[in-house]
């Protein structure tokens, strides 16, 4: 585990391959599914060594019910006069331009942002993202879990308004700076991943996101087609450690298959699994470590084969819990 006690000052040397700037982002949303919308967004821009340059915040009219008000605190009345995403897309893009997007569980924030830009028929100017959960694992930080509050507490950062996009982004920026410097001091390769914009349309020139048709007065509600992202992933770098043991932990390299509908978008679940070091299996075989399904009695080919092969089966909620603490592959640093 790297010693982060000396990271308040700049490391004596800095890796030349590190990015030149970062955009620490937090978005609050109406939910987690494909049709959900952003209700607020915040960006802290940092320089190459993690120092804050400026920050920005906006609420966004989601053109639908705001969802879990008890979490983000934004009611329909509060958002009625907020700008639409298309109206803040250019300014948001300026904050991201040329920087690495940094977020806590970055695949979620990126997915929400990418879908909003797809609705606006624009491409966000960011090509890489960095997840602070993945970075904390690379550094071997002794965290009890991977919640933002635990990362903040480790670095002595005080949260003032949890689930407020601006304060969450501030907390993350303050925790990311010492993390970045610890990585630089230890020569750690940053866990950067590609941000792929949603550019492949099916059935027409305009994207459809979900089935939402409500709209703000004077705004547009019509989306004429469906979209699909390009899903070509690199191979999993870890060997398959075998089957998941019920009641135990997931381990990097395990082959995970999905079957049936999920409450969280399938691609999002798969991306989370990939970022945790798991292998996504498109079919089920005797080598599959685990099947994730909310309907084990559905009779699909995967559930049938799981019964035939004795493959362990868990539901989406249990899988989400297990993703929080995936064990490293054999021979990898455990922290």
N, C-alpha and C positions, 0 to 999 in steps of 0.2 A: 504494500500500500504506500502511495506517495505521501510524504509529509507536507501538509498544506499550511503549516504554522508560519512559514517564512515567505508567503506569497503576497503579503501586503505591499512589498516593494517590487519593482520590475525585476525579473530574472536578469542576470548579467548578460545572457545571450538570448536571442529570440529566433525560433525556427523560421527560416526563410520561406518555407512552404506554407506557413499559416496564412489565412485570409487577411485582406487589407481592411476589412470593416465588417461590422455585424449589425443586424436589425433584430433586437430582442422584441418578440411579438407575443401579445396575448389577445385572444378573441373570446367574447362571451356569445353564446348562441341560444337559439330556441330549442335545441336538442342535439342529438348525435347522428340522426339519420340523413339519408341523401337529400331529402327535401327541406331540411332545416336550414336556418338562415343566421347570419351574424347580426347581433343587436348592439355590439360595441367592439371597438378595436383600439389597441394602443401599441405604439412603437417607441422603443428607446434605441436611438442610434449610438453605437459604440465605435471607437476607433480600433486600430489593429491590436492594441494591447488591452482592450476592454474598458477604457475610460469613456464615460458618458459625454456625448456631444450635444444631444438635445432629445426632447421627447414630444410626443403627439398623441392626442386622444380624440375619439369621436364616438357618438352614439350613431346607430344606423336604424332606419325604419325597415323592419324585416318583411313588411307587406303580409303579415300573418300574425297569429297569436304569439306573444313573446315567449311562451313556454314557461320554464321554471323560474318565475318571478322571485320565489323564496330563496333562490340561489344568487341570481345576478342583480335582483332589486329593480329591474327596469320594467315598468308597466306599460300597457298600451297607450295610456294617456301621456306618459313621459316620452314615448317614442313617436307619437303622432306627427310631430313637426320636425323630427330628425331627418337628415338627408337620406335618400336611397343609396344603396351601395354604388350604383353607377355614377352618382354625383360626387362620391369621395374617392372613386377608383384611381383617378389621376394623382391625387395628393398622396394616397396610400402607396401607390407605385413609386412615387418619388422618394418615399422613405425607405423602400426596399431596394431600390436600384443599385446594382453593383455590390450588394452585401450578401452575407450568409444569413439566412433566416434562422434565428435561435428561438426555441420555445421548449416548454416543459411538456413532453409527449408531443413532439413536433409534428408527427404524422397527422395528428388530429387538426392542429391549427392550419397546417398546409392544405389539408383536404378541404376544409371549410373555405379558406381563402381562394383556392383554385376553382372551386365550384362557383363562388360569387363572381370571379372574373369570367368564368365561362358563361354565366348568365348575361353578363355585360358585354359579351363577345369581344373580350380583350384578353391579352396575355400578360400575367404578372412578370415583372422584370427581375426575377430571382431564380437562380439556377441550382443552389445548394441549400440544404438545411442541416441544422445541428440540433440534436435532442439532448437536453441537459440531463435527462435520465440516463441515456447511453453514456454521456461524458462522465457522470458520477460513477458509473460502473467501471469505466476505463480507468478512472483514478483510484478505484477501490475505496471510496469514501465509506466510513462506518455508519451508514444510515439505517435506522430501524425499518424504513420502507422508502418508497420512491415518491412520496407526496412532496409538493412544493414546500409545504410548511416544514418538513423534515430537513430539506436542503437548506432552507433559510435559517433554521435554528442552528444547523451545523456551522454556518458562517456568521452567526450572530446578527442576522438581518431581521428587523422587526416588521411584521406584517401589520398594516393599519386597517385595510379594508379588503378582506379576502373575497375573491370572485368579483372584484371591481377590476376591469381590464387594465386601467392605468396603474393601480397599486400592485397588481400581480406582475405586470411588466417591470415595474421598478424593483420589486423584490427579486425577480429573476435576474435582472441586470446586475444587481448588487451581489448576488450569489454566483453569477457567471464569471465576473471579473476574477475573483480568486481561483475559481476552477480553471479558467483559461491560463492563468499564470502558473498554477501548479502543473498543468499539462506542459507548458513551455519549459518549465524548470526540469521536468522529468523526461523531456523529449518524446512525449506521448503523441501519437498520431491522432488527430481529431477525427471523431466518427462522423464524417461528412457524408451525406447522402444526396442523390440527385433529386431536384424538384422537377417533376414532369407536368407541364401544363396540360389541361384537357383540350386537346386540339382535334380529336377524331370525332366527327359527327356522323350519326346514322339517321337516314330518312329525311334529310333536309339540311338547310344552312343555319338554322337557329336551334340552340340547345333547349331541351326540356329537362328541368330538374324536378323530379317528383311530380305530384299531381296538384300542386298548389295553384289556385287561380284567383285568389283574392288580391286586391291591389289598392294602393293609395290613390286618392282622388287625383285624376289627371295623369296617373302613371299607366304604364303598359302592363297587361297581365298575360299576354299571349306568347307562349313558347311553343314552336311548332314541331320540334323533333326531339329525339332522345340522343344522349351522348354516351360514349364509352371511352375510358382512358386506355392508353397503350399499357399492357401489363407484361412486359418482358423483364423478368427479374434475373439478376445474376445467380449462379448456383450457390447453395448454402456451403460455406467454407468448413463446416464442422462435420465430423463423422456421425453417423446415426448411432446413438448409445443404446438403442433398443426401445422397448415399449415403456409407456408411462405406467407407473405403479400407482393405482388409486390411493389417494390420501397423501401421496408424496409430492415432489416438486417436478416441474418441467426442467429439462436439461437441453442446453444448446445442441443442435443437430437432430433433435427429434423430428420425425416426419408427421405432420399434422394435416388431416383432411377435414373438410367442412361439408355439411349436407343440410339442405333445406334453408328456410328463411331465417334471417337473424335480425334482431332489433337494431343493432349497429350495422352500418353498411358493410357488406362482405369484404370489399376491397380494403376498408379501413382495418378490419380485424386481421386480414392477411398481412397488411403492412406492419401492424403492430407485432405480429408474430415474427416476421422477417427481421425487424429491427432488434428483436430480442434474441436472434440467432437460431430461430427454428426454420425448418424446411417445409414449404407448402406442397403437399401432395395433391395432385389433381385427380388421382384415382386412389382406390384403397386396395392394398395388397397385404401379404403377410408381414411385410417390412414396416407397415404404417404403425407409428407409435401411439396414435390417438385419433379418435373421431370426435369432432365437435358438432353437435346437433341439438336443437331444441325439441325435436320430435323423433325419438329413437324408435318409435313404432310405425314410422311413416311407410316403411316398405320400399324405400329407394334402394338402388343397387348398392350404394355405400353402406347403408344401415344393414342390409342383408348380408353383405360380405363381412361387416364387422362382427355380426353374430356368428357367421361361419368360421371366421379366423380367431374369434375370441379377443378382438381388438377392444381395448378400453374405450368407453363412450362417456363424455361429460357434456353438460349444457353450456351455453354461451356465457352465462353469469359466472359459473365456476372457472371457465377458461380465462375470463377477464381477470379474476382474482389471481390465478396462477401466473399470468403474464407479468404481474408486479414483481416477481422475484424468481427469475429463471436462473438455474444453476449454470455456471460456466462449463464449457466442454472440457473433457479430460485434457490436461496439459496446459489449459489456459489459466491466466492469473485469476485467482478467486477473490482478491481484495479482502 
